[in-house]
Amino acid sequence: MKRLLLIGAGKGGTALLEVLKETEQFHIVGVVDKNKNSLGIKKAEEFSIPTFHEWSTAYKKTNPIDIILEVTGNAGLLKKIRETIKNDTITLIPSSVASIMFYLIEEKELLIDEVIQHNMKLDRILNSTHDGMIAIDREHKITLINKRAEEMSGLLEAKALGRKIEEVLPTSKLPRVLKTGVTEKNRRQIIGEERSIITTRVPMYMGNRIFGALAVFRDITDILNMAEEVTNLKSIQQMLEAIIQSSEDAISVVDENGKGILINPAYTRLTGLSQEEVIGKPASIDISEGESMHMQVLETGESVRGVKMKVGIGKKDVIVNVAPVIVDGKLKGSVAVIHDMSEIEALNHELERAKQIIRTLEAKYSFNDIIGESEEMKIAIQQAKMAALTPATILLQGESGTGKELFAHAIHNASKRKYNKFIRVNCAAISETLLESELFGYEEGAFSGAKRGGKKGLFEEANKGSIFLDEIGEISLHTQAKLLRVLQEKEIVRVGGTNAISIDVRVIAATNVDMEEKLEKKEFRNDLFYRLNRMPIFIPPLRQRKSDISPLCNHLLNKLNQDYGRNVGGVSGEALERLKNYHWPGNVRELENVLGRAMIHMHYLENKISIHNLPSLDNKNNDKIQGYQEEGFVKKNYNNQTLQEVLDKEERDMIYGVLKENNGNKTKTAKELGLSIRNLYYKLDKHNLHL
C-alpha cells in the first residue's frame, strides 16, 4: 500500500481525499492546508488523518512517503517540493495531473446523477401518461408495467415484473408480435375484469435483433367519451355559426396569422365584400381608411373598443370592437364586431332634436351661473335661494339686461320642482289675441282656425313644474283677471270652455317697468300685483354694482371665446377702468355686447382686450366728471375722515332729507333717489334710519 501525502485541501483536494480514502491502494499519511478551517482539513480530522499547515513539517513527520499529491496550483510551492525531494525516491504528482483526476471524478458523479434523474423522469412520464403500457423481453417476461396499466389490468407491478405474461395476462398477444415482428395497430382486446381496450403492439429492436415487445393501450370508454365530446363540440359550433350568420351586426374572424376565416351576411352587406374576397386574405383587406385592429389585437393580445375607421367599397364610417380568441392560454385569432356609424349618426341626430325640444322645457342655469360679489347682488341671490325653497309666487324686478331670466332658471333648479317642466313665456312678444289661448289653451271650435280636439295651454304643460312669465307688466287687464284666477284657485278654464282644470304650477314673474306707476294709472290690477308680489326680488342694475364688472368680464369672455373661436384671456387694467366709469344703461346685456364687439375687431394675435379695442362709450356722467375736472378742485376740510366715511355721511343725509320730504313714503323716496325698494330698505337698515 502506497503512502500518500496530500498537499492542498480545497474543493478539488477534498474530492480527491474522499475518493482516495475509499481505495485500498493508498494510505493517506497526512493532509496539508494553510487554512485551518478548510473543508479538507475538517474531512481529514473526521477520517483521523494527521493534518498540517506547513508541507515541510508534514514531509519530516510523515516519512517515509511514496507519493506527494500537490493540488494547490502554486508553481512556487511545486518548485520547492521538487528541490527538497530530488534525492528521494518519491513520486510527485503536480496539480495539473491532479485536476484531471478531479474532473474525471466529478464528471463520473454528474453522469451517475444524470442517469438517475433520467430514469426518474422516465418513470414519472410513464406513470403519469393516460395510456397503459406493458413490455416483455425475449423470454416473454414482463419488464415494464406502468400505473395506468395496473389500473386497467388489475395487476400489481411488484408481483408482475419478471413473470411470464402468459401467466398473469393470458389474453395478451405480445408473444405473437415477438414471433412475427409485425406492428399491430388499434386492435380491440379484453383485459382485467372484462374491460374493453384499444391497443397497439410494437416489436422493440436493438439493431436488427428483436429484444422485446411493447403494448400501448387505452380504455375504449375514454374513446367513446371523446367521440361524444366531439359531437357536442360540432353541435356547439353549428349553433354559434347560426347565431353569427343571423346577427344584424357585421362580424369577421381571423386566425392567429391574421387571415380571414369567417364572416357573416351582415358583414357582406356593410362592406360589399364576399366570402371569396375575404376568407384566406389579410385582415386589412376590408379597410379603406385606418389601421387593422385585428393585427393590433394579435400583436398585443388585448381587446380594443370604439375605434373609428372606414371599411368596404363604399368607405362606410364604422366603429369596431375587436377581442382576442384564446384557447388553452394560446392566442388563436381575433373576432371583430363592426357597427355602422350611419345608424348611430341618425340616432344622434334624433337625440339632438329631442334635446332642442327638451331645452325649451327645462331650466339651463343654476345659482352658480350668477356672477356677482357686490352686497346688492348677494342680497338678491340670498332672497332668491330662500324663495326657491317655498311654493310662493315670485316677482323679479329689475331693468332690462340685469339677468331676470337667469334668476328664474336658478330658482326652478333649486326648487323641489326641478325634475319637472320649466316653461318660459315672453308676454310682450305674443300678441294680445294669442296670449290668452297660449297660456290657458282652447277647446275645439273656440275660434276660427282652432285645431281639432283643442289644445293644451302653457299652464297645463307646466303642471307640477314652473312657468316663467317675463314682461308680466305688458299683459291686458282681461288676461290679468284670468291669471288672478289661476293664482287664487289653482285652476284654469280654456278659451271657449266651461270646465275648470286643476293645475299645480309655480309662477315666477318678471318685469322691467315701474309697477307702482302701473298701479297708479290703473293699468295693472292691485289684487294681482299683491298675489305676484308675495316674494319680491329686486335685481340691481350694473351701475350699482360696478365691483362685479371684473368677474363678469371674465365670465363673459369665456362664453364669447367659445362662440367666436378665440382665446382672449382678459381685459387690461386701463380698459377695465374705462368699463367701470361707464353708466351701463343696458346692464349686463350691454356689457356682453361691448366685449363681443371688441373681440371681433381685435387682431388674432392679441390675447387681452385693451382700451383701443373698446368701442366708444357715450356717457353723460363721464362728461360731467370731465367738466368737474376742468373747473378745478377745491379741497374741503373733512376732519381727517376717509372717503368711505364721507360718502356714507352724505348718503345718509340725502336719504333722510328725501324721506322726510315725502312724509316717510318709501316708494316715492326710492323713485326720487333712483333706487329699488329693496335697495332703499337695505340702506335704511345700514344707516339706522326709521321715520
Secondary structure, DSSP 8 states (H G I E B T S, - for coil): -EEEEEE--SHHHHHHHHHHHH-SSEEEEEEE-S-TT-HHHHHHHHTT--EESSHHHHHHHH-S-SEEEE-S--HHHHHHHHHHHTTS--EEE-HHHHHHHHHHHHHHHHHHHHHHHHHHHHHHHHHHSSSEEEEEETT-BEEEE-HHHHHHH---HHHHTTSBHHHH-TT--HHHHHHH---EEEEEEEETTTEEEEEEEEEEEETTEEEEEEEEEEEHHHHHHHHHHHHHHHHHHHHHHHHHHH-SSEEEEEETTSBEEEE-HHHHHHH---HHHHBTSBGGGGEEES--HHHHHHHH---EEEEEEEETTTTEEEEEEEEEEEETTEEEEEEEEEEEHHHHHHHHHHHHHHHHHHHTTS----GGG----SHHHHHHHHHHHHHHTS---EEEE--TTS-HHHHHHHHHHTSTTTTS-EEEEETTTS-HHHHHHHHH-B-TTSSTT--TT-B--HHHHTTTSEEEEETGGGS-HHHHHHHHHHHHHSEEE-BT--SEEE---EEEEEE-S-HHHHHHTTSS-HHHHHHHTTEEEE---GGG-GGGHHHHHHHHHHHHHHHHT-----B-HHHHHHHHTS--TTHHHHHHHHHHHHHHTS-TT--SB-GGGS-----HHHHHHHHHHHH-------TT--HHHHHHHHHHHHHHHHHHHTTT-HHHHHHHHT--HHHHHHHHHHHT---
